[in-house]
Amino acid sequence: MDAQHPDTDPFEVAQEHWQRTMATRRGDEVMSSAVLTAYEQILHRLRIDQTRLSGLQGTERKIDYKRDIIAAYDSWTDGVLSADTGQTDEVLTHIMIWQIDIGNYERALTLADYVIRHNLPLPDHYHRTVGPLLVDEICDKALTIFAVGNAEVEPISRAVLEGLFTLVEPLDMPNQVRAKLFKTLAYTLRKSPQQADKERALSLMQQALLLFSNIGVKKDIETLTRELKKAEDSPAKSGTTVNKTPKTQTTAAKKTASR
């Protein structure tokens, strides 16, 4: 056994290496029966886990189950990312979604980048393209945390939301979905002590409202506008240096303005 990892099972290590290798080879013009078998095996494992999940009723129980088993797919998805062939892979797309479900957002976005670059389809039952799915699944959770207002519940990080914002910016999606993304990032930025972040938050809220009038940010815009004006009127008193930064319009906002 590995001296640094005395609990490591040599069989599991060998199995993970084999999965990673087979995933890397998948996508070659001529795939061996071993590679095909490797994908069939990992897909079969996914089917078993899906069946077990369907037998669970509580959302938290399902999340706990996914959290317990998801590491078993790491070697396969690592191999797929390394090969970078762009071949359709139902296992990878499912694991991307499960990573969101269990709160591993950074890993989910890494897999999502691969899915987007290669224009991979999502499993049929999701009935959405990848951009709206990512925004809905991540932003709905973030907005729920904001609504609950429990300081003990850790919010989704700014880094994750900025990464999501950048990743889906060029993608086509409904205005309502993009407005939700703008609102979510704005709610995060307005908590920043930096004036420039607050100004960007206001701009994002305004763009969200232009995209979808029922996005629910009108009062937030009024409140933040007053806060920024107050800071402008008394910078010395508040100890805040007001730095005016040019606001850049997103593609969605430019399209709206040009109508």
C-alpha positions as CSV (number, residue, x, y, z in Angstrom):
1,M,0.0,0.0,0.0
2,D,1.0,3.6,-0.5
3,A,3.0,4.7,2.5
4,Q,1.4,8.1,2.4
5,H,-2.1,6.7,2.1
6,P,-2.2,3.5,4.2
7,D,-6.0,3.1,3.6
8,T,-5.7,3.1,-0.2
9,D,-7.0,0.0,-1.8
10,P,-4.5,-1.1,-4.6
11,F,-7.4,-2.5,-6.6
12,E,-9.3,0.9,-6.4
13,V,-6.1,2.7,-7.5
14,A,-5.7,0.4,-10.5
15,Q,-9.4,0.7,-11.4
16,E,-9.2,4.5,-11.3
17,H,-6.1,4.5,-13.5
18,W,-7.8,2.2,-16.0
19,Q,-10.9,4.3,-16.1
20,R,-8.8,7.5,-16.7
21,T,-6.8,5.8,-19.4
22,M,-9.9,4.4,-21.2
23,A,-11.6,7.8,-21.0
24,T,-8.6,9.4,-22.6
25,R,-8.6,6.9,-25.4
26,R,-12.3,7.3,-26.1
27,G,-12.7,9.5,-29.1
28,D,-10.0,7.9,-31.2
29,E,-11.2,7.2,-34.7
30,V,-10.9,3.5,-34.1
31,M,-11.9,2.5,-30.5
32,S,-10.9,-0.9,-29.2
33,S,-13.5,-3.1,-27.5
34,A,-11.7,-2.4,-24.2
35,V,-12.5,1.3,-24.6
36,L,-16.1,0.7,-25.5
37,T,-16.4,-1.7,-22.6
38,A,-15.0,1.0,-20.2
39,Y,-17.6,3.5,-21.3
40,E,-20.3,0.9,-21.0
41,Q,-19.2,0.0,-17.5
42,I,-19.1,3.6,-16.2
43,L,-22.5,4.2,-17.9
44,H,-23.9,1.1,-16.3
45,R,-22.7,2.4,-12.9
46,L,-24.5,5.6,-13.6
47,R,-27.7,3.8,-14.4
48,I,-27.4,1.9,-11.1
49,D,-26.9,5.1,-9.1
50,Q,-29.8,6.7,-11.0
51,T,-32.0,3.8,-10.0
52,R,-31.0,4.1,-6.4
53,L,-31.7,7.8,-6.4
54,S,-35.1,7.3,-7.9
55,G,-35.9,5.2,-4.8
56,L,-35.1,8.2,-2.5
57,Q,-37.8,10.8,-1.8
58,G,-36.1,13.5,0.2
59,T,-33.9,16.0,-1.6
60,E,-31.3,16.0,1.2
61,R,-31.1,12.2,1.1
62,K,-30.5,12.4,-2.7
63,I,-27.8,15.0,-2.2
64,D,-26.1,12.9,0.5
65,Y,-26.1,9.9,-1.8
66,K,-24.6,11.9,-4.7
67,R,-22.0,13.3,-2.4
68,D,-21.1,9.8,-1.2
69,I,-20.7,8.2,-4.7
70,I,-19.5,11.1,-6.9
71,A,-15.8,10.5,-6.4
72,A,-16.1,7.2,-8.1
73,Y,-16.6,9.2,-11.4
74,D,-13.6,11.5,-11.0
75,S,-11.2,9.3,-12.8
76,W,-13.5,9.0,-15.8
77,T,-14.3,12.7,-16.1
78,D,-10.6,13.6,-15.6
79,G,-9.7,11.3,-18.5
80,V,-12.4,12.9,-20.7
81,L,-11.1,16.4,-19.9
82,S,-7.6,15.3,-20.6
83,A,-8.4,13.8,-24.0
84,D,-10.5,16.8,-24.9
85,T,-12.0,15.0,-27.9
86,G,-15.5,16.5,-27.6
87,Q,-17.2,13.2,-28.0
88,T,-20.8,13.0,-26.6
89,D,-20.6,11.6,-23.0
90,E,-23.7,11.1,-21.0
91,V,-21.7,10.3,-17.9
92,L,-19.8,13.6,-17.9
93,T,-23.0,15.7,-18.4
94,H,-24.8,14.0,-15.6
95,I,-21.8,14.4,-13.2
96,M,-21.6,18.1,-14.1
97,I,-25.2,18.5,-12.9
98,W,-24.6,16.3,-9.8
99,Q,-21.6,18.5,-8.9
100,I,-24.0,21.5,-8.8
101,D,-26.5,19.5,-6.7
102,I,-23.9,18.8,-4.0
103,G,-22.4,22.3,-4.1
104,N,-19.1,21.6,-5.9
105,Y,-19.6,24.6,-8.1
106,E,-15.9,25.0,-9.2
107,R,-15.8,21.4,-10.5
108,A,-19.2,21.8,-12.1
109,L,-18.0,24.9,-14.0
110,T,-14.9,23.1,-15.2
111,L,-17.0,20.3,-16.6
112,A,-19.4,22.9,-18.0
113,D,-16.6,24.7,-19.9
114,Y,-15.9,21.4,-21.7
115,V,-19.6,20.8,-22.4
116,I,-19.9,24.3,-23.8
117,R,-16.7,24.3,-25.9
118,H,-17.8,21.1,-27.6
119,N,-21.5,21.9,-27.7
120,L,-22.4,18.6,-26.0
121,P,-26.1,17.8,-25.5
122,L,-27.6,17.4,-22.1
123,P,-29.5,14.3,-21.1
124,D,-32.9,14.4,-22.8
125,H,-35.0,14.8,-19.7
126,Y,-33.6,18.2,-18.8
127,H,-35.3,19.9,-21.8
128,R,-32.8,22.8,-21.6
129,T,-29.6,23.9,-23.1
130,V,-26.6,24.1,-20.9
131,G,-26.6,27.9,-20.4
132,P,-30.1,28.2,-18.9
133,L,-29.5,25.0,-16.9
134,L,-26.4,26.4,-15.2
135,V,-27.9,29.7,-14.5
136,D,-31.2,28.2,-13.1
137,E,-29.5,25.6,-10.9
138,I,-26.8,27.9,-9.5
139,C,-28.6,31.2,-9.3
140,D,-31.8,29.7,-7.8
141,K,-29.8,28.4,-4.9
142,A,-27.9,31.6,-4.5
143,L,-31.1,33.7,-4.5
144,T,-32.8,31.3,-2.0
145,I,-29.8,31.8,0.4
146,F,-30.2,35.6,0.1
147,A,-33.9,35.3,0.7
148,V,-33.5,33.2,3.9
149,G,-31.0,35.7,5.3
150,N,-29.4,33.2,7.6
151,A,-25.8,34.2,8.4
152,E,-24.9,30.6,9.2
153,V,-25.7,29.5,5.6
154,E,-22.7,30.2,3.4
155,P,-23.6,32.1,0.2
156,I,-22.3,31.0,-3.2
157,S,-19.0,32.7,-3.7
158,R,-18.5,35.7,-5.9
159,A,-15.7,33.8,-7.7
160,V,-18.3,31.1,-8.7
161,L,-20.8,33.6,-9.9
162,E,-18.2,35.6,-11.8
163,G,-17.0,32.4,-13.4
164,L,-20.6,31.5,-14.4
165,F,-21.2,35.0,-15.7
166,T,-18.1,34.8,-18.0
167,L,-18.8,31.2,-19.1
168,V,-22.4,31.8,-20.3
169,E,-22.0,35.4,-21.5
170,P,-21.7,34.4,-25.2
171,L,-24.5,31.8,-25.1
172,D,-28.1,32.2,-26.3
173,M,-30.7,32.1,-23.5
174,P,-34.0,33.6,-22.6
175,N,-34.0,37.2,-21.3
176,Q,-35.6,36.1,-18.1
177,V,-32.7,33.6,-17.4
178,R,-30.0,36.2,-18.1
179,A,-31.8,38.7,-15.9
180,K,-31.7,36.2,-13.1
181,L,-27.9,35.9,-13.5
182,F,-27.5,39.7,-13.5
183,K,-29.7,39.9,-10.4
184,T,-27.8,37.2,-8.5
185,L,-24.3,38.7,-9.2
186,A,-25.6,42.1,-8.3
187,Y,-26.9,40.9,-4.9
188,T,-23.4,39.6,-4.2
189,L,-21.6,42.7,-5.4
190,R,-23.7,45.1,-3.4
191,K,-22.4,43.6,-0.2
192,S,-18.9,44.5,-1.1
193,P,-17.3,47.5,0.7
194,Q,-15.9,48.7,-2.6
195,Q,-17.7,51.5,-4.2
196,A,-16.9,50.3,-7.7
197,D,-18.5,46.9,-6.9
198,K,-21.7,48.6,-5.6
199,E,-21.8,50.7,-8.8
200,R,-21.5,47.6,-10.9
201,A,-24.2,45.9,-8.8
202,L,-26.5,48.9,-9.6
203,S,-25.7,48.6,-13.3
204,L,-26.4,44.9,-13.3
205,M,-29.8,45.4,-11.6
206,Q,-30.8,48.0,-14.2
207,Q,-29.8,45.7,-17.0
208,A,-31.8,42.9,-15.4
209,L,-34.8,45.1,-15.2
210,L,-34.5,46.0,-18.9
211,L,-34.3,42.3,-19.8
212,F,-37.2,41.2,-17.6
213,S,-39.5,43.7,-16.0
214,N,-40.7,41.3,-13.3
215,I,-37.3,40.3,-12.1
216,G,-37.9,41.9,-8.8
217,V,-35.2,44.5,-8.4
218,K,-37.0,47.9,-8.5
219,K,-36.8,48.5,-4.8
220,D,-33.3,47.3,-4.7
221,I,-32.3,49.7,-7.4
222,E,-33.9,52.6,-5.4
223,T,-32.2,51.6,-2.2
224,L,-28.8,51.2,-3.8
225,T,-29.1,54.4,-5.7
226,R,-29.8,56.3,-2.5
227,E,-26.8,54.6,-0.8
228,L,-24.5,55.5,-3.6
229,K,-25.7,59.1,-3.7
230,K,-25.2,59.4,0.0
231,A,-21.7,58.1,-0.4
232,E,-21.0,60.6,-3.2
233,D,-22.4,63.5,-1.2
234,S,-20.3,62.8,1.9
235,P,-17.1,60.9,0.9
236,A,-15.0,62.6,3.5
237,K,-17.4,61.9,6.3
238,S,-17.9,58.2,5.3
239,G,-14.2,57.7,4.7
240,T,-15.0,56.3,1.3
241,T,-13.2,57.2,-1.9
242,V,-15.6,57.4,-4.7
243,N,-14.0,56.1,-7.9
244,K,-16.1,56.5,-11.0
245,T,-15.6,53.6,-13.3
246,P,-17.0,53.4,-16.8
247,K,-19.8,51.0,-17.1
248,T,-19.7,48.5,-19.9
249,Q,-22.9,47.2,-21.3
250,T,-23.3,43.5,-21.8
251,T,-24.4,42.1,-25.2
252,A,-27.9,41.7,-23.9
253,A,-28.1,45.3,-22.8
254,K,-26.7,46.6,-26.1
255,K,-29.3,44.6,-28.0
256,T,-32.1,46.0,-25.8
257,A,-30.8,49.6,-26.3
258,S,-30.7,49.2,-30.0
259,R,-34.3,48.2,-30.5
